[in-house]
């Protein structure tokens, strides 16, 4: 079977994505690890499809100063409220 050759843009290295997005290297790797920014891994090498990078940019685009919240998590709780909720969750409802 012959492998299909990519006629589109070549895969991008993490360094290219860092420059393109203007983010730190560790942030790009974190986004790839958690799946927010799709990546392709060949052994230890990580590469990014330019289409996925552009899609990531479009999904995080702000319109008229407001974020597109369709796929984003909104933080509405203070740190104390989150900590209190975590304690209740870990302890179970019978303790509170």
C-alpha positions as CSV (number, residue, x, y, z in Angstrom):
1,X,0.0,0.0,0.0
2,X,1.3,3.4,-0.9
3,X,1.2,6.1,1.7
4,X,-0.8,9.2,0.9
5,X,1.5,12.2,0.6
6,X,0.5,15.4,2.1
7,X,0.2,18.1,-0.5
8,X,-0.8,20.7,2.1
9,X,1.5,22.5,4.5
10,X,4.0,20.5,6.4
11,X,3.5,19.7,10.0
12,X,4.8,22.4,12.4
13,X,7.3,22.0,15.2
14,X,6.5,23.2,18.7
15,X,9.0,26.1,18.1
16,X,7.0,27.2,15.1
17,X,3.7,27.0,17.0
18,X,5.3,28.9,19.9
19,X,6.2,31.7,17.4
20,X,2.8,31.6,15.7
21,X,0.7,31.8,18.9
22,X,3.1,34.0,20.9
23,X,2.9,31.6,23.8
24,X,5.6,30.0,25.9
25,X,6.9,26.6,25.0
26,X,5.6,25.0,28.2
27,X,2.1,26.4,27.5
28,X,2.1,24.9,24.0
29,X,3.2,21.5,25.4
30,X,0.5,21.8,28.1
31,X,-2.2,22.5,25.6
32,X,-1.1,19.6,23.5
33,X,-1.0,17.3,26.6
34,X,-4.5,18.1,27.8
35,X,-5.8,17.9,24.2
36,X,-6.8,21.5,23.8
37,X,-4.4,21.9,20.9
38,X,-4.4,18.6,18.8
39,X,-0.9,17.2,18.3
40,X,0.8,14.3,16.6
41,X,3.5,12.4,18.3
42,X,6.2,10.3,16.6
43,X,8.3,8.8,19.4
44,X,9.5,11.8,21.4
45,X,8.9,14.3,18.5
46,X,5.7,16.3,18.7
47,X,4.3,18.0,15.6
48,X,1.2,20.1,14.9
49,X,-1.1,20.2,11.9
50,X,-1.3,23.9,10.7
51,X,-5.1,23.4,10.3
52,X,-5.4,22.4,13.9
53,X,-3.4,25.4,15.0
54,X,-5.7,27.7,12.9
55,X,-8.8,26.0,14.3
56,X,-7.4,26.6,17.9
57,X,-7.0,30.3,17.1
58,X,-10.5,30.6,15.7
59,X,-12.0,28.8,18.7
60,X,-10.4,31.3,21.0
61,X,-11.1,34.4,19.0
62,X,-12.7,37.3,20.9
63,X,-15.5,39.2,19.2
64,X,-16.1,42.8,20.3
65,X,-14.2,42.3,23.5
66,X,-16.2,39.3,24.6
67,X,-14.9,35.8,24.6
68,X,-16.7,33.1,22.6
69,X,-17.8,31.0,25.6
70,X,-19.2,28.1,23.6
71,X,-16.3,25.8,24.3
72,X,-14.6,27.6,27.3
73,X,-15.0,27.0,31.0
74,X,-16.1,30.1,32.9
75,X,-14.8,30.7,36.4
76,X,-17.6,32.0,38.5
77,X,-16.4,30.9,41.9
78,X,-13.8,32.5,44.2
79,X,-10.9,30.4,45.3
80,X,-12.4,30.0,48.8
81,X,-15.7,28.7,47.3
82,X,-13.8,26.2,45.1
83,X,-11.8,25.0,48.1
84,X,-15.0,24.6,50.2
85,X,-16.6,22.7,47.4
86,X,-13.6,20.4,47.1
87,X,-13.6,19.7,50.8
88,X,-17.3,18.8,50.7
89,X,-16.7,16.6,47.7
90,X,-13.8,14.8,49.3
91,X,-15.4,14.3,52.7
92,X,-18.8,13.3,51.3
93,X,-22.2,14.9,52.1
94,X,-22.6,13.2,55.5
95,X,-19.8,15.3,57.1
96,X,-21.4,18.6,56.2
